[in-house]
Amino acid sequence: MEGDKILVTGGMGYIGSHTVVELQQAGYKVVIVDNLSNSSIETIGGIERITGIRPYFENLDCLDYVGMDRFFSKYENIKAIIHFAASKAVGESVQNPVAYYRNNVNGLINILELMPVHGVQNIVFSSSCTVYGQPDVLPVDETAPIKPATSPYGNTKQICEEIIRDLIFSGSAMKSIILRYFNPIGAHPSAEIGELPIGVPNNLVPFITQTAIGLREKLSVYGDDYNTPDGSCIRDYINVVDLAKAHVIAVKRMLDEQQPEPLEYFNIGTGKGLSVLELIAIFEQATGVKLPYEIVGRRPGDIEQVWANPQKANTILGWKAETSIEDTLRSAWAWEQNIRREKN
Ligand code: UD1
């Protein structure tokens, strides 16, 4: 219902902030919990400039059980939670696995324990196509088997999905929608919010835009000897605003009690795979900027190719990726130019 209060954990982060914007524009009242470990307080100004509304924000860590308990008491009557707060760097998770398990798994457990205490029944969980590993069948749909995780980060997503599943099958009154994202990219068309990687970006598109603006000398393309048409890896790049909208639909579905089962899984992707080299070519053509790059060796742990079958989300949620890849890459580029202007 319009005006219902939604808690967004990690709401200052990349996908979280875009989702806050869409929730507010759909009439929901948003409260954000974020420890700012991988986000900036300035994001709240961007959200306010886009929507005209400053969301409630608490600088709080989901690992702080007592703090979270107090939070739920303060902002009573929360109808649903979208749980983004988690760490997401694959390489870092290999270096520091225990910290990843603590942060991603314990954060979720705290929330799941506090939900019934405070009468909250609905949770949307941020998962990833990483749970499918290298799928045997492409495009991959939600019935595909879960493959052994290739990193502690990927394993935290599998474990969190399992914890939610076990809780719901225990006969609890809880309901959940698990969204498995493919590769979110781009920024809000206003260029007021976007991805803010700290240090050298791990992900492809922030590395592309930082190279295009001259912050990095050249992009390394990790491998051109894969079994794909041009030899580079293939991913399903989904516009972050389109992705954010899937969360609003999921929340509405739960609050309107439209779920036939208390636990549902949806792939959120475009249904189209693009190679790294294709993405570079589209970026150059869409922005008019030449991108220096070189082919280097494979990145350990990379999946060769994965793209979504988003049919289930298309038909059951009525959600569909709408933004073209050109507009999405232009939005990432506009955002990069905007943040560099602000920093200079
Ligand atoms: C990875 C995770 C995904 C996670 C996401 C969030 C796996 C298998 N995938 O996605 O679950 O949600 O990170 O951080 O664990 N590339 C380059 N040069 C670069 C950077 C990337 O060529 O400088 C290539 C990669 O080899 C890959 C593609 O670009 O083929 C996309 O890479 P990236 O943006 O890092 O995302 P994933 O690895 O797909």
Residues whose N, C-alpha, C, O or C-beta is under 5 A from the ligand:
A	BS01	UD1	K88 V90 S128 T130 G154 N202 N203 L204 V205 F207 S220 V221 Y222 C233 R235 V276 R299 G301 D302 I303
